[in-house]
Amino acid sequence: GFAAVWSASGFAYLVSVIFEKSSAQLVTVIMVMFLTTFAGVLPSLSKLQDMGLPFYMSYMSYSRYLAESFYVGQSMGVSPAFRAYPAAYESNFDSVMAMLTVKK
């Protein structure tokens, strides 16, 4: 979380130096929303990769790395049985993760 705040505030300082006072806030809000859109959460990074340019723009997004760190942090807190990749099993129904994500 701290790195995201640090990068967003640095970005805001940069925008406030480049743009006039009246438009700096608006540009900052638009750019933060734009970068969050290409963070790779929805649409996923694999879908962004098929799009081309948006995938490369996701490398500039602090939100991409924030979402990845939240995912890793949450995954490290659960049992290894939950972290097992569903493809490691003979059947998807042997994996708890696959059971939770299968649409019924």
N, C-alpha and C positions, 0 to 999 in steps of 0.2 A: 503494500500500500504506500509506503513512504517514497519509493522510487517513482511511483505514478504521480504522486503529488509534486515531487521534485521536478519531474519532466514537464508536467502540465504548467507548473508555475514558471519554469524557464521559458516554455513556449509563449506563455502570456506576456512575459517581460519582452521577449523578442518582438511580438506583435505590437506591443505598446510603443516600442521605439520606432518601428517601421511606419505604422499608420497614425493618423491624427486621432486626437482624444475622442472625438465624436464617433468614429467608426471602429476604434480598436476593440471595444467590448463586443460588438456585433461580429467582427471578424474572428475573434477568439472563440465565441460560442459556436459559430458555423464550422470552424476548423476542428474543434473538439468533437462535434457531432459527426463531421465527415470522417475523422480518423477512427471514431468508435464504430462507424458503419463498416469499415474495412478491417475490423479487429479479428475476424475469422471465427466468430461465434455463430452468428446467423447472418449471412450464409457462411458455411464452414470454409476452412482453408482449402479443402479439396475442390469445392465449387468455385472459390475465388481463383484457384490455379487454372481452371478451365476458362475463366473470363480473360485472363491475360494481364492487362494493365492494373486492375484492382488488386491482384495478388502482389505485385511489386510495390504498390502503394501501402500494402499492409505492413511492410517492413518498417515504414516510418511511423506506424501507429503505436503509441505507448499502450493503448488499450489491448493490443494483441498480446504483448508480453505480460500485462497485468492479468488477463484472462488465463494465460498459460500458468502463471504462478499460483493463481487461485486454484486451478485444477490440480496441479501437482501438490499443493499444500493440503487440499482436501483428500486427495488420493493417498497420501502418505499417512493420514490419520486413520484409515480403515484397515481392516484385517487383510493379509495377503490373499485370502480366498476371494475377496471382492475385487482385488486388483488384477487378478489373473485375466489375461486376454482371452476372450471367448474362442478364438481360433486355436488355442492350445489344447482344447478338448476334442474328443472324438465327435461328440454331439454338442450342439449349442445348448441343449437342455441340461448339460452337466455343469455349466458355468452359472453362478448366481448372477453375474453381471448380464449375461445374455437373457436369463429369465426375467430380469427386471426391465430390460429394454425391448423385449419382443412385444409387438403390437398384437392385441387380441381382438 
